[in-house]
Amino acid sequence: MNEDGEGMDEQLHTMLGQLDAILTDLDAEAEAKAAVIERVHPRHREGAVNLIHYSLLRDHDVRELQAGLSAIGATRLTTTEPAVKARVQAARNVVGAYLGLPVKFGGDEVRDAFHEADDILDRNSDELLGPNAEGTHSRIMVTLPSEAADDADLVLSFAEAGMEVARINCAHDGPDAWGRMIEHVHRAEESVGRRIRVAMDLAGPKLRTGAIAPGPAVERARVTRTEVGETITPAKIWLVPAESGGPREAAPEPPAGPGRPTVTVLVDDRWLDRVAEGDVLSLVDTRNAKREFTAAEVVDVDGVRCVLATGDQNAYLSNSTLIQHDFERTRISGIRDLEQHLLVSAGDTLTLTTDPTPVDPSAGDMVIGCTLPEAVRAIEPGQPVLFDDGTIEAVAGESSVDDAGNTRVVLNVVRAKPGGTKLRAYKGINLPQTVLPLPSLTDEDIVAFEFVARHGDIANVSFIRNAADVAFVLSTLAELADTIEKESGPEAGERARNLGVVLKIETIPAYESLASVLLEGMRHENLGVMIARGDLAVEFGFERLAEVPRLIMNMSEAAHVPTIMATQVLESLAKSGLPSRAEITDAAYALRAEAVMLNKGPHITDAIRILNTISAKLGSSQRKNRIQLRRIKSWHNAL
């Protein structure tokens, strides 16, 4: 044998030894984790074994082995997720064949493993999310806006466009509105002739900035102008009778129109009754500037006589502003307090405090509260603190306790927008490296959880960090099911026990302990995973967003657990009516998951239709991360 042949044989023997070692390790790891495997639901036993195999494989660097296998035309082990052991066995068979060895692993054992694994994932996906449309692998989950509670036709339009799962966010509205939304979903089901699952999000504890004291009650009626100062649209004031129109919040809406928003004010009823179309109204605004407005329209809104007045100059209005008509004056009211903010720049020092007292930015102190004091007390020096979806990043310094017993943590701001970022009240706070002493379900979540167990099909659970959080969720569901059974009978109790549970992976701890999170969740028969890309981007930084969702999807596939890809899919299209080129590509990637979540927007129905079309196009071209080589008709005469 020549030198090259001897070298090849040596390389093949090396690969054979590596593959045998991996197979030995896989068996040993599964045996060591036998007790963990025994705890999962029988439906998930094969998935649990495969997940343990996959976790072990991903704990090794096998790139050199992959290169060697690729050189001889064998599997590169890049799509091992469905059946790890069978794929390694197949590679071992190929290497052994090159060396003239008999096939070690039988054909059925290896050949059918992928097909059977795909069948298991399909069954689990159908159980959780419902059957997918013919020719597709993914379902479309659509977030219902608040209007869906009172607009059955809106929900029907979503269903007709292709919605397969309706999502309700329990952080908004309430049980009455949720119930009406679900009723409209069921009516839409009857119209389109197919089942639509209802998924409901449990918010979990929310870390947000504390209250900021309101500023003065001033609003500005504004004109819009060209670059050379010519008026395009006038400043607009919507005059509503104070007694007949009710409080500002209940006042009739002004007519829609172009230009800046219309300022709504309340005025004396009898004074307004004497204003006719074309009359001139004068006032002196808060800057002591004289302004004139003309009564452009007199409008009857549900029996309330209102006036739309327009002017060609900006006017600053307050609740002390007097407005005059025909030498008679009245004081306006209903002007809202200005929303204040902190302007935070890189290099600033910001203090995060447990003190719930609203902070006053006009005092000059860079201090902000937190809605969850336990979180502030848990922060340690050197840990990152992120505000408002990561638009502000700071690093924690020393903490102290003031005379009133409030903890104060000094934060050194390292990133903000050029010119500063506005930090407002009740914006999100992320603490990616802080161990938070908080349960995964709040008292409000548990109340909502019972509603979901009675009326919904799936609970999407936020704030999962580790297996203990999952155990708490499942034990809470078991307790709720027992309560429901006592109150409503065995059928209702069994329905609650079979509720779909989707674990939202949105934190660094959840990602780092994903295998144990999945194994704990697999104690429950009806399980899924949601990949919350928005929160993951904040926690990890955008530079890691290219790989983290993919890795979560891979590990979930190894467990034969369906995934839902969430956050900003076709968001430009849903909001503006036009998609970006990048988000069409992103949608194609998202469709590798068993479901894709679309959020709200005025053009959401168009987004559903387009996603449905893309899903049908890709149904015969991709399966998870495996490209399927269908015939490309467009290339028939390419040569």
N, C-alpha and C positions, 0 to 999 in steps of 0.2 A: 504494500500500500504506500502511496506517495505521501509526501509531507503534508500536502493540503488535506488528503483524506484522513490522515492521523489526527491532524488538528481539528477537523470537523467532528471526528468520533469523540475526541476529548471534550469538545464543546457540548456535544449531545449528551455524553455521560454526566457532565456537570449539570446541565438542565434537568436531566432525569432525576438526579439526586435532589435538586432544589424542589422539583414538583413533588417527589415522594415525601420530602420533609414537610412541605406545606400540607399535603393530605394527612400526614400523621398529626400535625398540629391542629388541623381542623377537627379531627375526631376527638383529640384530647380536650380541646376547648369545649366542644359540645358536651362531652362527658362531665367536665368540671362544672358546667352550668346546667346540669340536669335538673336541679331543684328549681332554678329560675324558669326553665322551659316548662316544667310540670305545672307552674302557677298560671300560665297563660290559658286563655280559652281554647278548647279543642280546635276551633276553627283556625286558630293562629299557630298551632304547634309547628307545622312545617315552616311557616314564616319565621318563627322564633329561632329555629335551628339555623336557617339560612342567614338570618340577621347576625347571629353569633359568628358564623363562618365569615360573613362579609366584614364585620368589625375587626376580626383577627387579620384578615387579608389586608385591610386598609391600615393596619398598624405596622406593616412592613413596607419597605421600599423594594419593589420588584421590577423597577424600570430596566435593569440589565437583563433580567429573564425575559421581559416582554420583547426587548429588541432581538434576542436570540430566537424566540418563537416566531416573530415576524419574518426573520430571515429565511426560515424554512417553510413559510406559508401556513403556519399553525395559528390558532387564536392568539391575539395579543392580550387576552384577559381584560380588555377594556369594556366589555359588556357582560361582566360576570354576575351582575346584580340579581337576576331572577333565580339563578341556580349556581351558586359559587362552586360547590364541590364537583358538580357534573362538568362544569367548564374546565376546571383544573384536571379532572380525570380525562377529558377529551384531549387536552394538551399532552398529557402523559402518554396516551395511546399513540398520538402522532409521533412524538419523540421516540417512543419505543419501536414503532414501525420503521423509522429511519435506521435504527440499530439492529433490525431484523428480529426483534423480540415479539412474542405472541401478544395479542391484544389482552390487556390485563382487566379492563372494565367492560362489561357486556354492553352491547349496542342499546338495548332497551333502557338500561340504567342511565345511560348518557343521552341517548337520542331524544327521549320523551321529556326530559327534565325541564327544558325551557318552556315547552308547550304547556305542561302541567302547571308550572309556576305562573304563566300568563293567565291560565284559566282561573287560578286561585285569586289573583289580583282582580280579574274581571268580576268574579263573584262577589268579592268584598266591596268593590266599587259600586256594583249594582245594588247591593244591600244598603249601602250608605247614601248614595247619590241618585239612585234610580238608573234605569237603562240608558245608555247613550244612543243618540240618533244613529240610524243605519249609515255605515261608511265613515264614522268618526270614532275617535278614541276618547274624546274629552266632552265634558258637559259645560254649559254656560250658567254661571251663578250671577244673579243680578241683584244689586242692593236696591231695595224699595225706598223711595223718598217718602217724606211725611205725607205728601199729597196722596199717596197710594191708599191711605186710610179712608179717603172720601171720594176717590176716583177709580171706580171699578174698570172703566174703559182704559185707563192708563195701564193697569196691571194686565188687562187682556192684550193690549198692544205689545207689551213685553213678551207675553207667552206666544203670540202669533209670530213675533220676530225670531224666536228661538230660545227664550229663557227656559231652562230645565230645573233650576233651583232658585227659589226666591229667598233673599237674605234680608233679615230684619235686624237692625242694630238696636239692642236694648238700652244703649246709652241715651237714646232719644225717644221722644213720645212717651207712651205708657201702655198699660195692659188693654185699655179700651181701644186705643188706636191699633195696637198689635192684633187684637182680635178681629177688627174690621179688615186689616190687611190680609190676614189669613183667610177670612171669608171670601175676599175678592180673588185670592189665589185659587181657592177651590172652585169658584164660579168660572174662572178662566180655564181650569182643568177640563171642565165639562164642555166648554166651547171648542177647545183645541183637540180634545179626545186623547189626552195623555196625562199621566201623573206628573205633578210638579212638587218636589220636596220643598219644605220650609225650613231654612236654617236660621238660627237666631244667635247673635253674638252676645256673650256675657263680657262686660268691659273689664272686670278685674279692678284692683286698686289703681287709681290714676294719680300719678305724681304731677302736680301742676303748680305754677307760680301762684302766690297768694294775691290778695286784693290790693288794688292801687286806688287811692282816693280819687274821686272824680274831680275834674277841673271845673272852671266856670261854665255856666249854662249859656253857651253861645253857639249859634249856627250861622253858616254863611250861604246866602243866596247868590249863586255865581253865574256869570255869563260865560260863553265860550267865544273865543276870538280867533281870527286868522293870525298868521305870523306878523302881519303888518298892522294888527290891532282892530280890524273890522269885525263887528259883531256877527257871529254865526247864529247863536241861539241866545235868547234873553235869560236873565235871572228870573226864577219863578217862585212865587209864594202861594201856597194853597191855604185859603182862609176858611176855617171851619167854625160854625157857631159852638161856643163852649158848652152850653146847656144841651142843645139838641144833638150835637155831635159826640158828646161824651168825652172821656179822657183821651189824651193823645194816642194811646195804644189802640183805642177802639174807633178812632176817627176814620171817616171814609178815605179810601186811597185816592190820591190825585190822579188825573188822567196820565197815561203813559205818553211819553214823547221824547224827542231827541234832546241832547244837551246835558247839563249838569243836573243832579237830583233836585227835585222840588222840595222846598222847605215847608213843612206843615206847621201852622200856628193856629191857636184857638183865640177867638175874639168874641166880644159881646154879641149876643144873638140879635138884639134890636138894632144895634149899630150896623151889623152886616146886612140886615133886611133892607136898609136904605141904599146899599151899594148896587148900582146898575152897570151893565156892560158899557165900557167906554169911560167910566168915571176915573178920575185921577186920585190916587192915594199917596200921601206924603208921609215921610218919617225922618227922624234923625237917628242914625245907627250908633252902635257902641263906640265907634271911632269919631263921633261927633260930625259925621258926614251926612249932608242932606241928600235924600234919595226920593225919587218919584217912581211909582208903579202905576200901571193902568189895569183896570179890571178887564181882562181879555175875554173871559168866559164866565157865565153864571150857569152852574151845573146842579141838577137835582140828582142826588145819590140816595136811593132808597128813602125818599121823603125828606132828606136833609139838604137844605139849600147852601151850596158852597160856591166860593169864588176863586178862580185862578187869576192871579195878578202877575204881570210881567214888567220887567224893567231893563234898561240898557246899561246898568252899572251894578257892580257887586255891592251887597249890603250885609253887614254883620248884625244879627238880631239877638236880643236877649229877652228875658221875661220882664224887663223894665222898659222895653221899647214902646213908645207911644206911636200909634198910627192914626193919621187924620184923614177924614173925608167930609167935604162940605162944611169945614170949620168945626167939626165935632171929632173929638179924639177918644180912643179906647186903648187900653193896654193889652198887648198880646201875651199869651201864656203858652205852655206846652213845649217850650224850648228845652231840649235835653242837655244834661251835663256833658261836657267834653270828656272823652276817654283819654286819660293820660297814660304815659309810658316812660320807661327809662331808655335813654339812648346809650347803648353799650358799644364800646370800641375795643379793639385789640389793645392790650396794655393796661386797660382799666382794672381796678380792684372792685369786685362786687361782693356783697355780703348776703349769704342765704341764711334765713332765720326761721325759727319755729314760732316766732311772735305773729299771731294772726291779725294784729292791728294793720289796717290798710296803710301802705306807705304813701308818702307825698313827695313825688319827684321834684316839686318846686322848692322843697327844702334843701335840695342839693345832695342828699345822701344817696349813695348807690347801694340800696338795700332792697331785698325782695323776700317775701315770705314763701312758704311751701304748704300745700294743702295736707300733706302727710308728715307731721313732725317726726315720726319714727325714722323716716328716710333721712332727714337732715342729721339726726343723731348718729346714724350708721356710717356717714361719710368719713373716710380716713384721708390723711394728708397724701397728696400725690395722685389721688383718684380723679378721673375725668368727670365733669359735670356738663351736660349738654342741655340747651334750652331750645324750645320751639323748632322741633325737627332737625336739631343739629346746626341751626343757623348761627348759634352762639356756642362756642366751646371754651370751657374754663378748666383749670386744674385746682383742686382743693388744697388750701394751705392749712394753717392751724385753726382749731375750733376753740370756742370758749363759751362760758355760761354767764349771762348778765345777772344783774341784781334781781330781776324778776323771774329768774329761772329759765330763760329762753336760751337755747343753744344757737350760737352764731358761727357760721363757717365762712372763712375768708376765701374767696375764689379769685384766682388770677386769670383774667380773660386772655386767651391765646388766639382766638379767631372770631371775627365778626365781619360784616360787610364793610367795604371802604366807606368812610364817612359815618359809620356806626349802624347798628341794627336796633330797631325798636323792639323792646321787650315789654309786652303787655301782660295784664292780669290773666290768670288761668290758662297759660300756655304750658305745653308739655315739658317735663323734665325727665331726662334719661340719665341713669347712673349705671353704666355698663359694667363697672368693676366693683360695685358696692353690693355687699350681701345684705339684702333688705329683710328685716324681721316682720314680714307681712304675709298673710295667707293669700292663696291664689284666688279665693272667692271672698268678696265682701258680703256684708249682711244684705245689701241691695241686690247683689248678684244671686244670692241664694233664693230670694223672693222671685226674681226673674227666672231662675233655673226651674222652679216649680211650675211656673207658667209654661215654659218650654216643654217640660216633661209631660204636661197635660195636653198641649195644643200644637207643639211643633214636631218636627222630625229629627232635627239635628241641633245640638248645642255647640257653638264655636267658643271655646274657652280660652281666654286671654291669660297673660301673666304666668305662663308655665315656665318654671326654671329648672326643675329637677323631678326625679321620680316621686318624691314625697308630695309635691304639688299635685301630680297626677293621682296618687293614691287618695288624697283629700277630695279631689273632684269625684272620683268613683264612689267613695264611701258616702259622700253627700248625696249623690244620685240614688244610691241604694236606700238611704234613709227617706228621701223624698218619695221613692217608689212605694215603700212600705206605708207611708202616710196616705198617699193617693189611693192605694189598694183598700185601706181601711175606710176611706171616705167614699170611694166611687166604685169599688168592686175589683175582682181579680183581673178582668180584662184591662181596665185602666192601669192597674199596677204593672201588669206584664208589658203594656205599651211603654210605660215609663222606663222599665228596666231595659228595654230594647232600644231606647233612644240612641240615635247616633251621637257620638262624641268626637269632635274635631279639636285636636290640640294645636293651638296657634304657636308656631315657633317664631319668636320675635325678639329673643334676648340672647346674649352671648352664653350665659349659663345653660340655657335650653339646648343651644347648638352643641356646646361642648359635651353635654351629657345625653346626646340624642338617643344613643342606643338604649340606655337604661330608661329614658323617658318612654320610648316606644315599647320596650318589654313590659313596663308597668301598665301602659295603656292597653296592651294586648290581652290583659286580663278581661277586658270588656270586648264583647263580640263585635259590636258595630263601631269601628274606629276609623278615623282619618287624621290627616295632618294638613294644616294650613301654613303655607310659607308666606309670612307677612313681610314682604320685601321692604316696605317703607320703614318699619321699626328696625329691621336688620341693617338697613343702610345707615340709620342714625347710630346704632350701637357699634357697628364694625367700621363705618366709613365707606364711602362710595367705591373706593378702590377695591374692596373685597366683595362687592356685590356681584361681580362676574362669576365667582366660584361658589359662594356660600349657598345660594338657592339650589344650584345644581347638585351639590353634595348632599343637601337635605333630601332632595328628590331621589338621589341614588340610594341612600340608606333606607328610605321609606319603601322604595321598590324592593330592596332586598328583604324587607319585612313583609312584603306583599300587602302593604297598607297604602290606600289611595291618598293622593296629595291634591291640594287645591292651591293654585298659584294666584296670589293676591297682590294688590296695590298697583295703581297707575296703568293697568292694561288698557290701551286705547283711550287714555284720559284726554288727550287733545281733541280727539274725535268726539268724545262724549260732551266735552265742554264747548268746543268751538264749531263743531260740524265738519272739521277737516283733520284728517290724521297726518302725523308726520311720517316720513319714510322710515325713520328708526323705530317707531312704535308698531308698525306693521311687522317688521322683523321680530320685535320683542313679542308680539302676539303669537307668532309662529313658534317661538321658543316656549312660551307659556303653555301652549296646547300640548306639550309633552306630558303635562300633568293630567290627572283624571278629571279635573274641573278647573275652570278659569273664572276668577271673580271680576266683575265689572262694577265700578262705582257709579255714583249718581252724576247727572249732568243733563242739560236741556236737550241734548242730541243722543241720549242713551239708546233709544230705539234703533237709530242708525248703527250705533256701535255693536248692538246685539246682532243685527243682520250681517254686518261685515265679518264679525268674529265667527258667526255661523257658517258663512261662505268659506272663510279661510280654513275652518275646521274640516269641512267636507273635502276641500282640495287636498289637505294634508293627510286625511285619513288613510289613504293608500300609499303614502310616501314615508311616514315615520311612525314608529312605535316606541314610546319613551325616547331613549337616546340612540335607538337603532334605526338607521336609514334603510328603508325598504325600496328595492330597485324595481319599481314599476316601469312599464313601458312609457317613454316620453314621446307622445305622438308628434309633437312639434319638431322633433329631430329626425323624423322618418326619412326626409330627403336632404339631410344636412350635408352629405357628401356627394 
